[in-house]
Amino acid sequence: MRRDLRLGDLPALAEALAAADRVLICFVLDPRLEKSAGDRRLAFLVDSLRELDERLDGRLLVVRGRPDEEIPRLVDAVGASTVHVSEDFSPFGRRRDDAVVAALDDAGDVSWEPVGSPYLVSPGRVTKSDGSPYKVFTPFFRQWRDHGWRTPASTSVTADDLVDPSDLTRSGRIRIPKAPTTTDIPAGENAALARWGEFVAEDLAGYDDDRNRPDLDVTSRMSAYLKFGNIHPRTLAADLTGTGKGAQAYLRELAFRDFYADVLHHWPESAWHNWNRQFDDIDLDTDAAADRRFDAWKQGRTGFPLVDAGMRQLAQTGFMHNRVRMVTASFLVKDLHLPWWWGARWFLDQLLDGDMASNQHGWQWAAGTGTDAAPYFRVFNPEAQAKKFDPDGAYVAQWVPEYGTDDYPEPILDHKAEREEALRRFGEI
């Protein structure tokens, strides 16, 4: 198991159960990912593993190490003939899986069976008529919708189906680590299903109208559950079959998730480099003064209330409303003139739902350097955005309670002047 920490609608598990009398369910805790996950995502991961182990009556085997070393060792320990996994399309995931397959080939006659993915439509499936990938979302979306997706898979597992790790000698089993921090939403499949049911009943109908309002708190908060596979997007899509504006708007957001995964699949270097290399030569600030401004941005001390509210929400909860993510990203790139990857790295460190494809390409959208990017001349005005999407100031009041007092900092820049400076720099290239 990897980014599929659930028992329902899990094709890899269904195929394993159909192929063998007994199945060993395992998770390899990779130290490389532990280091890069950030405390919140690591906490959500181990809490998800703990819930999964409880539902399996203690039959989840967790080991720590590199998968290309641990998986062949476990295959040998149980005499397995097949390894079933959900396919991973991220650049890191593909390199890791290639290494596992090579190690299994060296170990003997063991088949590697990837099936399914964390997406409604797996990367690489939706292409133009000539087989090339889409670079623009709207035509991708039309083709994606026409392609369609399978209904949720039926998965049922009992203790009799499973190898009990306690019976294995030298399994390398470790205790599921203690969560390094707490998260503001509970982890696991049951929590995901409960939250989705609540959202469908209470907020889906108004989603199209209200999703840009951070003060209303009516978004689904499903992104972390999707990130770790506590729920599959097929389960969500099954409730989005109507013609209501809310359901269709939500389905479009799932399509964006698939689109960015597809872009990263075809252009893996775009994780940390401009997808549109035309922008590589833009003048960026990276001196000591830039570091000080970056710190003010991270701390929510810029003097722009909506920006500061978003950055403080992120620091305190590991979540930020999507509209505010766009505003804070635009501010970093086009008001502060800092590299977008500085902000992307900070978001990945802080976000509970930090996903490489969505995060990096969302940042490039704001920076104007990616696919379907906001035009370089579009610069979000934080004050105008606050008036439109937080009209009563409730969101700002929640996260910046000292706003309007002497304790709140003066703006660290003149937005109008920095907008003009950003346009000048873009104009140079």
C-alpha positions as CSV (number, residue, x, y, z in Angstrom):
1,M,0.0,0.0,0.0
2,R,1.2,3.5,-0.8
3,R,-1.2,6.5,-1.5
4,D,-4.2,4.2,-1.2
5,L,-4.7,3.8,2.6
6,R,-8.2,2.4,2.6
7,L,-9.9,-1.0,2.2
8,G,-12.9,0.0,0.0
9,D,-12.6,0.6,-3.7
10,L,-9.0,-0.7,-3.9
11,P,-8.4,-2.6,-7.2
12,A,-4.9,-3.7,-6.2
13,L,-6.3,-5.4,-3.1
14,A,-9.2,-6.9,-5.1
15,E,-6.8,-8.4,-7.6
16,A,-4.5,-9.8,-4.9
17,L,-7.4,-11.5,-3.1
18,A,-8.6,-13.0,-6.4
19,A,-5.1,-14.3,-7.3
20,A,-4.1,-16.0,-4.0
21,D,-5.4,-17.9,-1.0
22,R,-3.8,-15.5,1.4
23,V,-2.4,-12.0,1.1
24,L,0.2,-10.0,3.1
25,I,-0.7,-6.4,3.3
26,C,2.3,-4.2,3.9
27,F,3.4,-0.6,4.0
28,V,7.1,0.4,3.6
29,L,7.9,3.6,5.5
30,D,10.6,5.1,3.3
31,P,13.0,7.4,5.2
32,R,13.3,9.6,2.2
33,L,9.6,10.4,2.3
34,E,9.7,10.7,6.1
35,K,12.2,13.5,5.8
36,S,10.3,15.4,3.1
37,A,6.7,15.0,4.3
38,G,6.6,17.7,7.0
39,D,5.2,16.9,10.4
40,R,1.5,17.3,9.5
41,R,1.5,15.0,6.5
42,L,3.6,12.5,8.5
43,A,1.1,12.6,11.3
44,F,-1.8,12.1,8.9
45,L,0.1,9.2,7.3
46,V,0.7,7.3,10.6
47,D,-2.8,8.0,11.8
48,S,-4.1,6.5,8.6
49,L,-1.9,3.5,9.0
50,R,-3.1,3.1,12.6
51,E,-6.8,3.2,11.6
52,L,-6.0,0.7,8.8
53,D,-4.3,-1.7,11.2
54,E,-7.2,-1.6,13.6
55,R,-9.6,-2.4,10.8
56,L,-7.4,-5.3,9.8
57,D,-7.2,-6.7,13.4
58,G,-3.5,-6.0,13.6
59,R,-2.6,-7.6,10.3
60,L,-1.0,-4.7,8.6
61,L,2.8,-5.1,8.3
62,V,4.7,-1.9,8.5
63,V,8.5,-1.9,7.9
64,R,11.0,0.9,7.5
65,G,13.5,1.1,4.7
66,R,13.9,1.5,1.0
67,P,11.2,-0.4,-0.9
68,D,13.7,-1.9,-3.4
69,E,15.2,-3.7,-0.4
70,E,12.2,-4.4,1.8
71,I,9.8,-5.7,-0.8
72,P,12.1,-8.4,-2.2
73,R,12.9,-9.4,1.4
74,L,9.2,-9.7,2.3
75,V,8.5,-11.6,-1.0
76,D,11.1,-14.1,0.1
77,A,9.8,-14.3,3.7
78,V,6.3,-15.4,2.6
79,G,7.1,-17.1,-0.7
80,A,5.0,-14.6,-2.6
81,S,4.7,-15.0,-6.4
82,T,3.1,-11.6,-7.1
83,V,3.3,-8.0,-5.8
84,H,0.1,-6.0,-6.3
85,V,0.2,-2.2,-6.0
86,S,-1.8,0.9,-7.1
87,E,0.2,2.5,-9.9
88,D,2.2,5.6,-9.0
89,F,2.8,8.2,-11.8
90,S,4.8,10.8,-9.9
91,P,8.5,11.2,-10.9
92,F,9.7,9.9,-7.5
93,G,7.2,7.1,-7.5
94,R,8.2,5.9,-11.0
95,R,11.9,5.9,-10.1
96,R,11.1,4.0,-6.8
97,D,9.0,1.4,-8.6
98,D,11.6,0.9,-11.4
99,A,14.1,0.1,-8.6
100,V,11.7,-2.4,-7.0
101,V,11.0,-4.1,-10.3
102,A,14.7,-4.4,-11.0
103,A,15.3,-5.9,-7.5
104,L,12.5,-8.4,-8.0
105,D,13.9,-9.4,-11.3
106,D,17.2,-10.1,-9.6
107,A,15.5,-12.1,-6.8
108,G,13.6,-14.5,-9.1
109,D,10.3,-15.1,-10.9
110,V,8.1,-12.6,-9.1
111,S,5.6,-10.6,-11.1
112,W,4.8,-6.9,-10.4
113,E,1.2,-6.0,-10.9
114,P,0.3,-2.3,-10.9
115,V,-3.4,-1.5,-11.3
116,G,-5.5,1.6,-10.8
117,S,-4.2,4.9,-9.7
118,P,-5.1,7.7,-7.3
119,Y,-7.0,9.5,-10.1
120,L,-10.3,9.3,-11.9
121,V,-8.4,8.9,-15.2
122,S,-4.8,7.9,-14.9
123,P,-2.1,10.1,-16.4
124,G,-1.4,9.4,-20.0
125,R,-4.9,8.1,-20.8
126,V,-6.3,11.4,-22.1
127,T,-4.4,12.5,-25.2
128,K,-5.0,14.5,-28.4
129,S,-5.9,12.5,-31.6
130,D,-2.2,12.3,-32.5
131,G,-1.3,10.8,-29.1
132,S,0.4,13.9,-27.7
133,P,-0.5,15.3,-24.3
134,Y,-2.8,18.3,-23.7
135,K,-1.2,21.6,-22.6
136,V,-4.5,23.4,-22.0
137,F,-7.1,22.4,-19.5
138,T,-10.3,23.1,-21.3
139,P,-9.8,20.6,-24.2
140,F,-8.3,18.2,-21.7
141,F,-11.5,18.5,-19.6
142,R,-13.8,17.8,-22.6
143,Q,-11.8,14.7,-23.6
144,W,-11.5,13.6,-19.9
145,R,-15.2,13.7,-19.4
146,D,-15.8,11.8,-22.6
147,H,-13.2,9.2,-21.6
148,G,-15.1,8.5,-18.3
149,W,-14.0,6.3,-15.5
150,R,-15.0,3.0,-13.8
151,T,-17.5,2.6,-11.1
152,P,-16.0,2.0,-7.6
153,A,-14.5,-1.4,-7.2
154,S,-16.0,-3.9,-4.7
155,T,-13.5,-4.9,-2.1
156,S,-14.1,-7.2,0.8
157,V,-11.4,-8.7,3.1
158,T,-11.6,-10.9,6.1
159,A,-8.9,-12.0,8.6
160,D,-8.9,-15.5,6.9
161,D,-7.7,-13.9,3.7
162,L,-4.6,-12.4,5.3
163,V,-1.2,-13.5,6.4
164,D,-0.7,-12.6,10.0
165,P,2.6,-10.7,10.3
166,S,3.0,-12.0,13.8
167,D,3.6,-15.5,12.3
168,L,6.6,-14.2,10.2
169,T,10.1,-14.5,11.4
170,R,12.6,-11.7,10.7
171,S,9.8,-9.6,9.1
172,G,11.4,-6.4,10.1
173,R,8.0,-5.3,11.5
174,I,8.0,-1.9,13.4
175,R,5.4,-0.3,15.5
176,I,3.5,2.4,13.7
177,P,5.3,5.5,14.8
178,K,3.6,8.0,17.1
179,A,2.3,11.0,15.2
180,P,4.8,13.9,15.5
181,T,1.9,16.4,15.8
182,T,-1.9,16.7,15.7
183,T,-3.9,17.5,12.6
184,D,-7.0,19.7,12.4
185,I,-9.0,16.9,10.7
186,P,-9.1,13.2,11.6
187,A,-7.3,10.8,9.3
188,G,-8.5,7.5,7.8
189,E,-11.1,6.0,5.5
190,N,-14.0,6.2,8.0
191,A,-13.3,9.9,8.6
192,A,-13.1,10.5,4.8
193,L,-16.4,8.9,4.1
194,A,-18.1,10.7,7.0
195,R,-16.7,14.1,5.9
196,W,-17.8,13.5,2.2
197,G,-21.3,12.6,3.3
198,E,-21.5,15.7,5.4
199,F,-20.4,17.9,2.5
200,V,-22.8,16.4,0.0
201,A,-25.7,16.8,2.4
202,E,-24.9,20.4,3.5
203,D,-22.7,22.3,1.0
204,L,-22.5,20.6,-2.4
205,A,-25.6,22.3,-3.8
206,G,-24.1,25.8,-3.1
207,Y,-20.5,24.9,-3.9
208,D,-20.3,26.7,-7.3
209,D,-21.5,30.0,-5.7
210,D,-19.7,29.8,-2.4
211,R,-16.4,28.0,-3.0
212,N,-14.4,31.2,-3.4
213,R,-15.5,32.6,0.0
214,P,-13.0,31.7,2.7
215,D,-15.2,33.3,5.3
216,L,-18.0,30.8,4.8
217,D,-15.9,27.6,5.4
218,V,-18.1,25.5,2.9
219,T,-15.4,23.7,1.0
220,S,-15.2,19.9,1.2
221,R,-11.8,19.6,2.9
222,M,-11.3,16.3,1.0
223,S,-7.9,17.2,-0.4
224,A,-5.9,15.4,2.3
225,Y,-8.0,12.3,2.1
226,L,-7.4,12.2,-1.6
227,K,-3.7,12.8,-1.1
228,F,-3.3,9.7,1.1
229,G,-6.0,7.6,-0.7
230,N,-8.3,7.4,2.4
231,I,-10.9,7.7,-0.3
232,H,-10.8,7.4,-4.1
233,P,-12.2,10.1,-6.4
234,R,-14.5,7.5,-7.9
235,T,-16.4,7.4,-4.6
236,L,-16.8,11.2,-4.9
237,A,-17.7,11.2,-8.6
238,A,-20.5,8.7,-7.9
239,D,-22.3,11.5,-6.0
240,L,-21.6,14.1,-8.8
241,T,-23.8,12.6,-11.5
242,G,-26.5,15.3,-11.5
243,T,-26.7,18.5,-13.5
244,G,-26.6,20.8,-10.5
245,K,-24.1,23.6,-10.7
246,G,-22.4,22.6,-7.5
247,A,-21.8,19.0,-8.5
248,Q,-20.5,20.0,-11.9
249,A,-18.2,22.6,-10.4
250,Y,-16.8,20.0,-8.0
251,L,-16.3,17.5,-10.8
252,R,-14.3,20.2,-12.7
253,E,-12.0,20.5,-9.7
254,L,-11.3,16.7,-9.8
255,A,-10.5,17.1,-13.5
256,F,-7.9,19.8,-12.6
257,R,-6.3,17.4,-10.2
258,D,-6.1,14.8,-12.9
259,F,-4.8,17.4,-15.4
260,Y,-1.9,18.5,-13.2
261,A,-1.0,14.9,-12.6
262,D,-1.0,14.3,-16.3
263,V,1.2,17.4,-16.9
264,L,3.7,16.2,-14.3
265,H,3.7,12.7,-15.8
266,H,4.6,14.1,-19.2
267,W,6.9,16.9,-18.0
268,P,8.5,15.6,-14.8
269,E,11.1,18.4,-14.8
270,S,8.2,20.9,-14.2
271,A,8.1,19.9,-10.6
272,W,10.8,22.4,-9.9
273,H,11.4,24.2,-13.2
274,N,9.2,26.5,-15.3
275,W,7.0,24.4,-17.5
276,N,7.3,27.3,-20.0
277,R,11.0,27.8,-20.2
278,Q,10.4,31.2,-21.9
279,F,10.2,32.6,-18.3
280,D,13.6,31.2,-17.1
281,D,15.3,34.6,-17.6
282,I,12.9,36.7,-15.7
283,D,14.6,39.0,-13.1
284,L,13.9,37.7,-9.6
285,D,14.9,39.0,-6.1
286,T,17.1,36.6,-4.1
287,D,19.2,38.9,-2.0
288,A,19.2,39.5,1.8
289,A,16.3,42.0,1.5
290,A,14.3,39.3,-0.4
291,D,15.0,36.9,2.5
292,R,13.5,39.4,4.9
293,R,10.4,39.9,2.8
294,F,10.1,36.1,2.4
295,D,10.1,35.7,6.2
296,A,7.4,38.4,6.5
297,W,5.3,36.5,4.0
298,K,5.8,33.2,5.8
299,Q,4.9,34.7,9.2
300,G,1.8,36.6,8.0
301,R,3.4,40.0,8.7
302,T,3.1,41.7,5.3
303,G,0.6,44.4,6.3
304,F,-1.9,43.0,3.7
305,P,-4.7,41.4,5.8
306,L,-5.9,38.8,3.4
307,V,-2.4,37.6,2.6
308,D,-1.5,37.5,6.3
309,A,-4.7,35.7,7.2
310,G,-4.0,33.0,4.7
311,M,-0.4,32.5,5.8
312,R,-1.4,32.3,9.4
313,Q,-4.1,29.8,8.7
314,L,-1.5,27.7,6.9
315,A,1.0,27.9,9.7
316,Q,-1.5,27.1,12.4
317,T,-3.6,24.4,10.6
318,G,-1.8,23.1,7.6
319,F,-4.6,24.2,5.4
320,M,-5.4,27.3,3.3
321,H,-8.5,28.1,1.3
322,N,-7.9,27.8,-2.4
323,R,-8.8,31.4,-3.3
324,V,-6.4,32.6,-0.7
325,R,-3.7,30.3,-2.0
326,M,-4.0,32.1,-5.3
327,V,-3.8,35.5,-3.6
328,T,-0.8,34.6,-1.4
329,A,1.0,33.0,-4.3
330,S,0.5,36.0,-6.6
331,F,1.7,38.3,-3.8
332,L,5.0,36.3,-3.4
333,V,5.7,36.1,-7.2
334,K,4.4,39.5,-8.5
335,D,4.6,41.8,-5.5
336,L,7.7,40.4,-3.8
337,H,9.3,39.3,-7.1
338,L,10.5,36.1,-5.4
339,P,11.0,32.7,-7.1
340,W,7.7,30.7,-7.2
341,W,9.6,27.6,-6.0
342,W,10.4,29.3,-2.7
343,G,6.7,29.5,-2.0
344,A,6.0,26.0,-3.4
345,R,8.6,24.5,-1.1
346,W,7.1,26.3,1.9
347,F,3.6,25.2,1.1
348,L,4.8,21.6,0.7
349,D,6.5,21.9,4.1
350,Q,3.3,23.2,5.8
351,L,0.3,21.8,3.9
352,L,-1.5,18.7,5.2
353,D,-2.7,18.1,1.6
354,G,0.6,18.9,0.0
355,D,0.6,17.2,-3.4
356,M,3.5,17.6,-5.8
357,A,1.5,17.9,-9.0
358,S,-1.3,20.1,-7.8
359,N,1.0,22.3,-5.6
360,Q,3.7,22.9,-8.1
361,H,1.4,23.6,-11.1
362,G,-0.9,25.7,-9.0
363,W,2.1,27.9,-8.2
364,Q,3.1,28.0,-11.8
365,W,-0.4,29.1,-12.7
366,A,0.0,32.0,-10.3
367,A,3.5,32.8,-11.6
368,G,2.4,32.7,-15.2
369,T,5.0,30.1,-16.1
370,G,2.9,26.9,-16.4
371,T,0.2,25.3,-18.5
372,D,-3.0,27.3,-18.6
373,A,-1.2,29.9,-16.5
374,A,-2.8,33.1,-15.4
375,P,-1.6,35.7,-18.0
376,Y,1.6,37.3,-16.7
377,F,-0.1,40.7,-16.6
378,R,-2.8,39.3,-14.1
379,V,-1.7,40.4,-10.7
380,F,-4.1,39.8,-7.8
381,N,-4.9,42.9,-5.8
382,P,-5.1,41.7,-2.1
383,E,-7.4,44.5,-1.0
384,A,-9.8,44.0,-3.9
385,Q,-9.8,40.3,-3.4
386,A,-10.6,40.8,0.3
387,K,-13.5,43.1,-0.5
388,K,-15.0,40.6,-3.0
389,F,-14.5,37.3,-1.2
390,D,-14.3,38.3,2.5
391,P,-16.8,41.2,2.3
392,D,-17.5,41.4,6.1
393,G,-13.9,40.8,7.1
394,A,-14.8,37.6,9.0
395,Y,-11.9,35.5,7.6
396,V,-9.4,38.2,8.3
397,A,-10.8,38.8,11.8
398,Q,-10.4,35.1,12.6
399,W,-6.7,34.9,11.7
400,V,-5.5,38.5,12.1
401,P,-7.3,39.6,15.2
402,E,-5.0,42.6,15.7
403,Y,-5.8,44.1,12.3
404,G,-6.8,47.7,12.7
405,T,-4.7,48.2,15.9
406,D,-1.3,49.5,16.4
407,D,0.0,46.0,16.7
408,Y,-0.6,45.3,13.1
409,P,2.3,46.1,10.7
410,E,2.2,48.7,8.0
411,P,2.3,47.3,4.4
412,I,5.8,46.2,3.5
413,L,5.3,47.5,-0.1
414,D,3.2,49.6,-2.4
415,H,1.1,47.1,-4.4
416,K,0.5,49.5,-7.3
417,A,4.2,50.2,-7.7
418,E,5.2,46.5,-7.4
419,R,2.5,45.5,-9.9
420,E,4.1,48.0,-12.4
421,E,7.6,46.6,-11.5
422,A,6.4,43.1,-12.1
423,L,4.9,44.0,-15.5
424,R,8.2,45.8,-16.4
425,R,10.2,42.6,-15.6
426,F,7.8,40.4,-17.6
427,G,8.0,42.9,-20.4
428,E,11.8,42.5,-20.6
429,I,11.4,38.9,-21.7
